[in-house]
Amino acid sequence: IPVGGFPYDVASLGDKAYVSSQLENSVYVIDPISGVVRSKISTGANTANLLLDPKTQRLYASNPGSDTVSVIDTNSDSVTSTILVRPAEQHGLPGATPLGMALSADGNQMYVAVADLNAVAVVDLGKNQVRGYLPAGWYPTSAMVTGAGNRLMVANAKGVKVRNPNGKPIGNWGTYVENILEGTVSSIDLPQAENDLSNLSKQVLRSEEHTSELQSHHDL
């Protein structure tokens, strides 16, 4: 089935399949039996991960190139809302990079792995707005809520170690960054995190400011 360049993720609902295309900044709606492309939904930049809410039949699509999540009504196959996950403190500059998403047990909140913020955005789905941020490891890419609904698991693609680890060889792995970085998984107690969301959000934003300052000095 031909779709736009760099298809990234797939979700299924009834007799339809949804395929994100990073190159086309869109989601394709496909009949999986006939292989016919029914329609193409324009979303945000570099559309990546998809998350389907079976209760509301909404489809969420993360757009790492525009720091947004598109909310798609699967009845009309159209975007009904766009959620900005980038902090206001970033002054409109893209670069937060939302990727994987997970729903809370009650379906009222969504957790979005924000890779370049090293955090998870907590989104109120009633208002389609970010309530705050939870610290994660280095470059979180996906998230899931455990069956009991009280714990959030977050995959951190680059772990938690030193950001520039190439100063000396690591065992037999050498110094090439892709060989020596080890990923981690964060386990977050959600009730505890909810109680301390304001402070945790401030921690994330302080860390982002420090990282930006270091990058600015490096660029000079």
N, C-alpha and C positions, 0 to 999 in steps of 0.2 A: 504494500500500500504506500504510494508516494506521499510524503508530507514535507514540510519545510525543513531546512537544514538544521542539523544537530538536535534531533528529537531527544528529549531528556528524561521524561517521566510519563507514566501511563496510569490512568484511573478508569474504572469501569462502573457504569450505572445502567441497569436494565439492558436495553438493546443498543446502548451507545458506549463507545470508548473515547476517552479524551487523551490527547497526546500533546505535551508541551513542546514547543520548538524555540530553542534559544536564538537561532539566527533570524527567525521570522517574528519574534516578539509576540507570540500568539499561542493559542491552544486550538488544535484541530479536533473536530467532532467526527467520529468515524463509525460506520456500521461495521462491526467486526465480522459479520457473516458474509456480507456481499463485498466488503472491502471498499465501499464507496465513501468518499469524504463528503459528509453532509454539509459542513460549514466550517468556517475559520473565525475564531474569536480573537480580536485584537486585545492584548493585555498590556503589560509593561515591558521594560527592556530586559532582554535575555531570559525570558520565562523559563523557569527550571522545575522546581518541585510542585507536585499536585497533592491536595488533600481533600477527600470527599467527606462531607458530613451526611451520613445516611438518614439522620432524623429530619433535617431541614432540606436535604437534597441540594445544598449549596456546594460548589466546588471552589476551593481556594488555590490560587496559583501564585507562587512567589516569583518576584521579578528582581533578581540581584543587581541588575544594571540600573534600576531606578529606585531601589530601596523601598519597594512597595509590595503589597499582596493584593491581587485582584480577587474580588468576590463575584462569583459567576452563578447566576440562576440557571439551573440545568433544565428547567421547563422551557425557558425562552432561549437558552444558550446565549446569554448576553451578560456583560459586566454590569452589575448594579451598584458597585461601590469599590473604592480603592483605598486601602489602608496604608498610610505612610508609617514605616517602622523606624526611620532615621530620626535620631534625637534632634530636637530643635537647636541644640548647641552646635550642631554641625553646619549651621548657617546655609542650608540649601545645597551643600556639596554632596554628591553621591559618594558612596563608598562604604556603606554599612553591610551590604551583601546579605539579604535574607535568603535562606535556603529551606531546609526541612521544617515541617510544621507538625504540631500535635494538638488534639482537642482535650480539654479538661473532661473529667468524668461526667459532669452535668451538661457539657456542650456549650457552656456560657462563655468560656474563655479559650483562647488559642495561644499556644506557645510557639514562637518562631525563633529558630536558630539564626542568629545574626552574626555571620562568620567574622567579618572584619571589625566587629565591635567586641568580639570575644564574650558574647553574652546571649541571653535569650530574652526576647521581647514578650511581655505579657499583654495580650490584647483582649479588651472587652468587646465581645462580639455583638452586644446589644447596641453599643455606640460606634463600633468599628474604629476604636481608638486605642493607642498604646497606654496602658496604665503605669508601666514601669519596666525595669530590666533586672534580670538575675545574672550574676557573674557565672561564667562557664570557663572552659579551658581555652586553649589557643585554636582558633578557627573552628567553632562548632558548626557542624554541617547537617545534623538531623536530631530529632527529639521524639520521645514517646512517653506517654503516661502509663504507668503500671495499672494492672487490672483493678486494684483497689482504689485507684485514683489519687493516692496520697504521695506519690513519688514520681519525679520527672527524671528520665534518663536522657543524657545529652552526649552524643558522640563528638569528640574533639579531634579533628583530623590531624593536628600537629602537636597534640599532647599539652603539657604544661611546662616544659623545660625552657632553657635559655633560648631567646629568640634568634640569636646568632651563634649557633653551636660549633662553628667550623674552626675554632681556634686550635684544636688538636684532634688527632684521630680518635674515633670511638671504637675500641677493640679492633676487630677485623673489618669493620664497616668502612673505615676511611673517613674522609671529611666531606663527601658529597652530601648536600643537605637532604636530598630525597631518600638517601639510604639510612641516615642516622636519626631522623625524627621519628619518635614513637607516639602513636595516638593514645588517647585515654577516653574514658567514659565518666562523666560527672553524674552523681546520684544526688538529686536535690529533694529535700523534704519539703513538700509543697505547703502544708499548713504552717510550718515554721517560716518559710520564705514569704508567704502572704502576710504574716504578722510583721515582717521586717522589710516589706517591699520598698518603702521610702528610702531607708538607709542603704539597701542593696543597690537601688537605682543610682544613688549618689556615688556609691563605690565604683560602679561601672563607668559613670561619666567622668569621675576623677581619673580613672585608669586610662580612659580614651584621651583625655587632655594631656596626660603625661606621655602617652605613646605618640601623639601628634607633635608634641614639643621635641621629643627625641628625633622624630623623622625630619622636622624642620631644620634642626641643627645638623643632621646628617646631610641634608640636601645642600646646605651652605658649604 
